[in-house]
Amino acid sequence: MFGERKRTYNELQKLILIALRTKKLTKNQIYRKTGIRWEVIDRQIVLLKGRDYVDVFFAHEKMKIYTITNEGLRYLRKLTR
């Protein structure tokens, strides 16, 4: 980890949105697909939800399942150009 470059918000959000593009995922599943730490995923999900790019598909006491919105898909297309 020492000497690695920190990823930008756009890079982190792009990885999360790409992971959510194909199916609905929990934070643990997002972590496994992207390698992004849980704390960072928490912060990025808050930002993505605030922009209406991600939504909670299912919520339980100990688990939430996230899904990408249509607005999130448009933003992801813009990022991947």
Protein Blocks (a to p, Z undefined) as FASTA:
>chain_A
ZZpacddfklmmmmmmmmmmmpccdfklmmmmnopafklmmmmmmmmmmnopaccfbdcf
kbccddddfklmmmmmmmmZZ
